Amino acid sequence: MQQTKTIKNKITSHSSKTFEPTLAIYRKALSFLVDVINTEWSVLENLSTKELVNAVEKLTHHTKTNPCPKYDFDATFYKFPSYLRRAAISKGYGIVKSYRSNYQNWLDEKSESIVNGKHFKKKPPVLTVKHQAFPVFYKGNMFKQVSDNQAKIKVFLGNDWVWVTITFHHKNLKNRGIAGWKENNPTLVKTGKKYFIHFSYEKKIQLNKTKLKEQVIVSVDLGITNSAVCCAMRSDGTVIGRKFINQPVEKDRMYTKINKLKKAQRHSGYVNAPNYWRRINGLKKHIVHHTSSEIIKFAVDHQADIIVFEYLGKMKHPEGMYGAKKLRHKVHHWSKLGIQRKVEEMAHYKGVRIRRVSAKYTSALAFDGSGEVKRNHKKDLAAYQNDKVYHADLNASYNIGARYFIREFLKSFSEKKRLLLEAKVPSLVTRTRLTLASLISLHQALRTNGA
C-alpha cells in the first residue's frame, strides 16, 4: 500500500509579508479556475486529469496558436507561472468534481425520498469558490534547492514574479536514516502567522502476511482514566506482555482549563475564549500523540503483526446515574478515534495491520470465563464471581485479543468444522460473550482434533 509522510520546515529568513501576496494571488487564481471548470463541466467531466489541464488552458491561456481564449486568465493574472497555473487547475478540478459528486448524491437521495412519500428537508450542497488552499512549488520551475537548509522559490513580490532565497529549518527523512521514501514537490503553507515549506514523501509499504497461528497481536483497551492498556498475545492465548499508558499531569491540566472555561461561561454566558481552547486542544493533541507512539513502541518491542482495537464510534452517554453529567463531559473530550487514526497511520509505516472487534461486554466479562464482574470505577478494579480481583482495563484487553483470534480461526473453517467446535466449546456460539478462556478452550479443542 502507498503511504505518505509530510515533513514541516519552518522558514526563518523572511517575514510573513514576503509570502502574503503569493498566497493571495494563488487563491484568487484558483477561484477564477474553479468558476471556469464548473461552467464548462459538461465538456470537461469525461476527460482525464492531463487532458483536462490542456483543455482548461485552451479556455483560459493566451498563446500564438490560441490568441482568443474564451476566458482571459492572463489579463487578470499577468506573467502567472505556468506550472503554478497547472497546479491550480488540478486543484480546481478536484474541488468541482467533489461538489458535483455530492450534488448528484443529493439528487438521488431527494428522488428516493419522493418515491417513498417522505418529506425531504435536506439543503443541496453549494460550490465554494474561495478556498484556503496553498501553492505547490514544482522543482526546477518554482523551487530550486541551494543547500540543505536553503532554496530559491519564485514568489509574487513587487507586482512581479521573482526568485527569493529562503532559509528554513532542515528536517527530512534522508537525514533520519530512513531509505526508500520518494520526495515530492514542496508546498508553501501558512500556520498562524508563520510560513513553512512542507515536503511530502511517499513509499510503497508491504503489510505483513504472517500466518494466523504464528501471529503476535497487541490488543488495546482505550479508556478515560488510563489512556490505553495494552497486552501482547499469541494465537494460543498466551499473554507475553502488558503495558499501561497514561498522562496524569496533562489530563489534570486539561480538566483544570475546562473547569475554568465552564466557570467563565456560567458567569458571562457564551465566551469564545481562544486561549483556553488553544491550550485544551494542545493538551488533547499531546495525549493522542504520546499514547499512539507508546502503543507503537510496545508493538515493535514484541514484534507484533496486528494491533487490535474496539469499535468505539457511536457511544451512548450514561444518563440517570450519579456523576453521569461529569462522566459525559469527560467522554466528550476523550480522543478515542484520534488515537486509533494516529496508531493506524504509524502502524502502516511499520508494516503492521490494524483490526477491530465489537466492544460489547469486553469489560463486563471476566477473562477467566467466570461470568460478569462488578466494577469499582474509582480504583479501576473488577471483582470476579470467584472472589478474584483484577484490573478492569487489563481484563478487557485480554478479551479484545481473544475475540480477534477466535473470529479469525472460525472464519477459516468450514461450516461443518465450525459447528463441531461450537459443540465442544459452547461459549463460541455467542460472539459478544467471548473471553480469553474461550480462546484457550478453542485452542485445546483444535489440538485434540489435530488441527
N, C-alpha and C positions, 0 to 999 in steps of 0.2 A: 504494500500500500504506500501511497505517496504522502510524505509528511513534510511539514513546513515549520520553520522557526524564524523568528524575527529578532534581530539584534538592534537595540536603540542606541545611537551615538549622539550625544549632546553637542551642538555647535557652540563653541566657546569664543570664536574670533569676531563675531558680528552681533549687533543688537537685532531685536525683532523688526525694527524699522526697515532693515535691508531686505527682508523677505516678504513683508506685508503686501507690496504691490504685485509681486509674482503670484501670491496666493489669491489675491483679489481678482486679477485678470484671468487666471486659470478657471476660477469658479464662474466668472461671468461668461467665458467661452463655453464652458460645459453647459450652462443654462441655455445658451444660444443653440448648441448642437442637440440637446435633449428636445427642444421645441421642434427643430427641423426633423429629427428622426421620428418623432411622434406624428408629425403632419404627413410625412411620406411613408408611414408604416406599411401601407398596402403594397408598396413597391419593394420595400426592404425586408419584410418579415421572413421570406423564404431563403434569404441569402446567407452564406457562411460569414464568419467574422471578417475574414480577409476580403471577401467580395463586398461586404457592407462598407468597410472602411474606404475602399476605392469608389463605391457608389456615392457615399456621402461627400467625399472630397470633390467629385464631379459636380455635385449640387451646390457646394459652398466655396470652393477654392478656385481662384483665377489663375489660369496658365495660358501659354501660347495656343495650345490645342483646345482650350476651354475658356475663351475670352469673356463669355457672358454667363456665369453661373446663375442658377435660379435664386439662390440666397447668397448675398455678398458678405461672406465672413471676413474677407481681407480689409474691407472698408472700415470695419469696427476694430479689428484686431490686426493692426499693421505689423508686418515682419514677425508674426507669431511663429515660433519654431515648428517645423513640420512634424517632428517626432512627438512633440507635446500635443499638437493638434490631433494626431492619430491616437494617442493615449486617451484624450478627451472623448474622441468618437467611440472608442471601445467601451469606455466607462458609461457614456450616454446610452449606448445600445443596451447594456446590461440593465440600466435604470428603466428604460422604456419597456424592455421585454418583461421585466418583473411586474411592472404596472399592468401591462396587457394581460399577462397570465392571471393576475389577481382579479382583474376586471371580468375575464371570462369565467373564472370560478364563481364570482358574484352573480353573473347572469345565470349560470347553471343552477346555483342554489336558489335563486329567485324563481326560476321556471319550475323547479321541483316543488317549492312551497305552494305555488299557484295551482299546480296539478293536484296536490294533496289537500287543497282547500284551506291552507293556513295563511294567516296574515303575516306578510313579510315586512319587517321594520328596518332591517339592516341597510345602512347607507352604502352607496357604491364607493370603491377606492378612488382617490384623486391623485393625479400625476403631480408630483412635486418637482418643480423645475429647478429651484435653488437647493443645492446640496453642499454640505460641509466636507467636500472632497479634497484630497491632497494630490499634488502633481507627482508623476513618476519621471525620473531623470534617466533617460536611456544612455548607457555607457557609450562614450565616443562622440555623441552628438550633444548631450546635455550635461554629461558628467565625465570628468577625467581625473583619475587617481594620480596624485603627485607623489605622495609618500604614505606611510602607514596611517598618519593622522591628518593628512592634508589632501584636499581635492579642489578641482575647479568645477564650478557649476554655472550654468547660464541662467541668469535671473533678469527680471524686468526692473530696471533701475534708471531713473532719469529719462523716462519715456523712450527707452531703448533696451534691447536685449543684449546684455554684456556678460563677459566671463568674470567671475569673482572667485578668488581663492579663499577657501574656508578651512578652519582648523576645528577638529572635533575630537572627543574622547574616543580613543581607539579600542574597540571591542569587536572581535569577530570569532568565528568558530575555528578558523585555522590556527589562531594563537592559542586556543584552548586544547589543541591536540586532537580535535575531532575531524577525522578524514571522511571524504566521500560526500560532503554536502556541497551542492552547487549554489554559488552566489548569484542572485538575481539583481535586476536593476534597482537602485535605491529610490526611496520616496522621501520627499520633504514633508515633515509632519510638525504641526504646531500643537503643543501640550501646555495649556495655561498661557503664560506669556513667553515661553521659551520654544526654540526650534530644535528639531532633531533630524538626523539622517537615519532612516530605517533601512537596514539591509535584510532582505528576506533570503533564507536558504531552504533548499528543498532536497529531499533524498528519498529514494525508494527503499522502504524497510520491509523486510520479510518477517512476519509474525511467526512465532514458534509453532511447530506442529507435533508436539510431544504426544505420545500415546497416552490414553486415559489412565492406564494402570501405573504409568511412570510419572504422572504429573504431581507436582507440588503446588499447592494453591495457598494464597493468603486471603482469608475471609475477614472482612472489615465490618464492624458494627459501629456506625456513626451515632453519636449521641450529643446531648446538650452539656451535661456535666463533664464527661470525658469526650474530647473531640472525636477520638477514634480508639477502638480497642481491636487489635489485630491478632490473629493466630495463624501460624503456618501449619498446614496439614497435608498428610499423604493420602493416597486413594483408599487405604485400608482403615482410615480414621485415626492414625497415629498423629498426635499433636507434637510438633518438633520445635515450636517457638511461640512466644507470646510477647505482645508489646502494648503498653498504654501510652497514648498520646494526648497531651492536654496543654493548654496555655492559660494557667490560672491568673497570672498577672495581667495579661492582655484582656481577658474576659472581665476581670474586676474593673479595669479602666473603662472598658466599653459600657458596662452596665451603669457605672457611675455617670458617664456622659449622657447616657439615655435618660437616667432619672433626673438629671439637671435640666435636660431639654423638656421633659414632661412637666416638671415643676414650673418652668418658664411659660409653657403653653397653658397651664391651668390658670396662671395669674393674668396673662396677656392675650389669651386666645391663640389663634394660629400664628406661629413665629417661623419665619423662613430659616434663620439660624444656620447659615452656610458653614461657619467654623465648627459648629457642633457636628454637623453631618460629615464634614471632611474628616474629622478625627474618628468618628464612629466607623465610617466606611474604610478608613485606613487600617483600623484595628481588625475589622472583619476580613479585609484582604490579607493581612498578615497571618491571621488564623488559618485561612484557606491555604495559603502557600506553604506555611510551616507544616500543617497537617499532611498535605499532599506529598511534600518532599520526604517526610518521615515514613509514610506508608511505602513509598518507592524504595527508600533505603532498606527498609525491613524486607521487602520483596526481593531485592537484589542480594542481600546477605544470605537469604535462604534459597536463592536460585529458583524463584517461583516462576511458574509458567502461566498462571491465571491469577487475577485479582477479582474476588467476588464481593459484590455489594448487594444491598437490598433495594427493591423498587421503593423509592421514597418520593414519588411525585406528588400526588394529591393526598394530603393527610387531613383527617378530621381533628379539629382542635377540641380539647376536652371542655365540657360545659357542666355546670351544676355541682362540681366538686370543690372542696376547699382549696384555695390557691389556684383555681383554673385560670383566672384572669392574668395572674403573674406568669403562669406557665405558657399561656398563649402568646404573651409578649416575648418570652424567650424563644419560642418556636418561630415567631415572625422574623427574628434576627439570626436564625440558625441557617448557616450557609451549606446545607447538606448537598444540594445539587451542584453548587460551585466547587466543592471538594471533589465530587465524583467526576465532574468535567475536567478538572485540572489533573487528577490522577490518571484519567483515561488518556489525556494528551501526553503526559510524561511517560506512562507505561508503554505506549506505542513506540516511543523513541527507543525503548529498550527491547522491543520485540515481544512484550508481554501482552496477553489478551485480557479483556475485561468481560465479565459475565455478571448477571443479576438474577436474584431469586426473590420469591414472594416474601414479604416482611411479616406476614400474618403468623402470630404465635411464636416467633423466634425467641422472644424474651419471656413469654408466658409459660414455656415448657422447659422442664429440666433436661439437660443434655444426657443424663443417665437413664432416661426413659421412665422416671418415677412419677411423672404426671405434671400437673400445673404447680406453679410456685407462688409464694407470697412475697411481694416486693416491699423492700424498705427503701423508699426513694431518697431519703436523706443520706443514707450510707451506701447506696447503690448495691445493696445486697439482695440475694434471693434465697428464701428459706424453702428447701425441698420438703416433700411429704415424708421422706425418711429421716427428717431432722438434720440433714446436711445443710450447711450454709455456704454459698459460693457467690463470687462476684457476678452480678446480673449481666453486665455487658460482655464479659468474657464467656459466660454461658451462651449468650446469643450468638457470639462469633463462632462457637463450635457448631451450633445448629445451622448457621448460614453455610459454612463449609460443607457440612454433611448433606444438606439439601442439594447443593450443586452436584456432588459426586453421585448421589442416588439418582437424580434426574438424568445425568449423562449415561450412567450404567443401564438404566431401564430403557432409555431411548435406543440403545444399540442392540437390544434383544428383540427376538420375535414375540408375537402376541402369546404364543403357547408357553414360551420360556418365562415371560413376564408374569403370567398368571400362576405358573408353578412356583415362582419365587414369592409372589404375594401370598400364596397359601402357606408357605413356610415362615414368612415374616409378615404377619397381618398388619403391622404398623405402616407398611408401604402403601396400603390402599388409600389412606387419607394423606394427600400430598402436603396439606398445610399443617400437619402434626408430626412431621418428620424431625428426628433429633439425631444426635451423634450416635446414640445407642442403636438407632435404626440402621445406620450405615455399617456399624460393626456387625450387627446381625446379618445384614445382606452380604458382607464380605465372608462371613463364616459359611453362609448358605452356598455361595459361589465356590468356595474351597471344597465343600462337601460334594458338589456336583462336578468338580474338576474343571470349572470354567476359568 
